[in-house]
């Protein structure tokens, strides 16, 4: 099963935090190194986007944080389908609010992405441990962040005379791989080890695992 941890009030739950370790297909636990980066989605609305982002995070050993309220349940079939059979490799955590994320996880920095920013993401100097934060598909990031964190708000440049915005999963992929490239090139961070492949896991019994928030 994936790592899924709920904050005390996330998704309406009022219970102690739950955390599971990632597992291999044979049920043995995987020892996870300290992550190079983190990704956080603020109030995501479309389960397919979050599922695709989860797949990218699994491929890069990047923990994924969801900040509620969410526009879907973790049991949504479209969410599971978009993540395919990679959910056992996703380090997933749900937080009730942005403030809950800040309190529970002490990142060196939070780096925000917005279409309203003026600084291009490839001009920014990413550091190990940075948390890349993305707004919801329709509303983006809240105004208080856009007004107060101007030195760490980045944009992914596109021709907005043709397209209003990129898909959220595309934006996360572009930003995450640029940040990982910088860490590997300039900080000599071993971001993750490439393997020869996992084989065809789609036939494995019980895969994909159930993601149930109730």
Protein Blocks (a to p, Z undefined) as FASTA:
>chain_A
ZZddddfkgghiacdddddddddfkopacdddddfbdcddehiablklmmmmmmmmmmno
pacddddddfbdfklmklmmmnmmmlmmpccdddfbfklmmmmpccfbdcdddfkbmbdf
klpccdehiacddddfklopafklmmmmmmlcccddddfklbmbdcfklmmmmmmmmmmm
mmmmmnopafbacdfbebjaklpghiacdddfZZ
